[in-house]
Amino acid sequence: MGTNRQNLSDITNWDEFLTPYFQTVEELTVKLNFISNELTVNGLHSPIERVYGRVKHVASIIEKANRKDVPFNKIREKIEDIAGVRVICKFVEDIDHVVQLLRMRDGFDLKIIQERDYINNAKPSGYQSYHVIVRYKVMTVTGPMEISAEIQIRTLAMNFWATIEHSLKYKYNGNIPEDLKQRLIASAQAAHKLDIEMSKIHDEITEAQQVVLVREGLVNSITKKIHNLYFIATLEKANELNREFIEIYQTCNLEELSAFNDKLTTIAHVYNVDAY
């Protein structure tokens, strides 16, 4: 252990050491968000609700290296979660979908090293999540470098519970009182029950989200057409259409919004205005 601490002290520029990890987190986060956006644009359900990324603090890296007796020259190889990306899903079923999306990229822009299923095999504490350890290649100023990263995939309920547990571990320095542990386990069970209930109404929730997307698309199309008409039609006509839109919008009726959008398309053609 003493030798390891000496090796760790030889790292004088932690910013330089961690730069490729920050790059890895940023690139993986961008790619996962792009996957989500692409699915949505194509009218498909995106299993990704949010994506977060973080790089371990120096103190946490040193503590873990000492605890696991990892020598300095093995840190990049042995500590796999310095770069961490968290994917949050609405439904338990979405987790499998995200895992499949990652497997599709295996061998292309990342390499899956290991998968750890803490959902079907929850930890004794109640912790649930699906972990995928990957190797990701980044280009640095000195050349390409492969970086390990841990991608955690979990539901909103799982993430809320895990965040609270992490805070309590920090407060009690890893030694959470037994009565609090039992309450956490009970809370994890409640979170699991919530996920099950949400899965049962999955179709209803997905349909509701689709309605919102359609409504937002219609509103964007309508407001753009009205904006364009302000420059080519009479001000009175544009104002009249805008008032009509506001009245229809307040009814929350998709059929009426769609019909009004078609009406604006016809009017835009008459005035030779971009209808899109």
C-alpha positions, 0 to 999 in steps of 0.5 A: 500500500505504501508503494502505491501511495508513492506512485500516486504522488508522482502524478503532478498534473492531474488535469493532463491525466484526466483530460482524455476522460473528460473527452470520453464522457463528453463524446459518449454523452453527445452520441447517446443524446444524438441517438435519442434525438434521431429516434424522436425525429423519426417518430420512434420511442426513445428509451433515453430520458436523460444523459449525465456524465462525470469524471471522478474527482482526484480524491476519489481516484486516489482513495479507490486506487489505495483501497484496491492496491492499484499501482500508478501505472495500472490506474487506466487499466484497473479503475474502470469508472473514472469516466462515468455516463449515466443514462436515465430511462422512464421504464424498466423495459427501456433499459434493455433497449439502451443496452441493445443500442450499445451492443449495436455499436460494439466494435464500431466506436466502442468495445464492450468489456463487461456487463453487470446486471444489478436489476435482476440481481440487485445488491443487498443494499437494494441498489439496482442499475445496469452497468456496461463497461466499455473501452472508448478510443479518443484522439489526443494531441499525442495520438489515439488512446483507449479509455475505460468508461462505465455506462450506468443505465437505470430508471428515474426511480432507481436513480433517485434511490441511488442518489440518496444512498450515495449521499448517505454513504458519503455522510456516514463514510460508508458505514450507514447505521443498520436501522437506516440500511433497513429503511433504504432496503424498504425504499428500494422495494417501493421504488421497484414497485413503482417501476412495475406499476409504470410498466403496466401503463407503459402504452398509455404514457407513451401515447400521451407523450406522442400526442405532446410531440404531435401538438408541439410539431403542429404549433411550430409549423403554424407559428412559422407560417403566421410569422412568414405571412406577416411579411407578405400578407396584410397586417390585418389578415396576419393578426386575424389568423394569429387570433384564430390560432390562439383560440384553437390552441386553447382548446387543446384539440389536435384535429382542429390544430391540424385542420388550421395548419392545413388551412395555413398551408393553402393560404401560404401557397396563395401568397407564395410563401414558404409553407413549411 
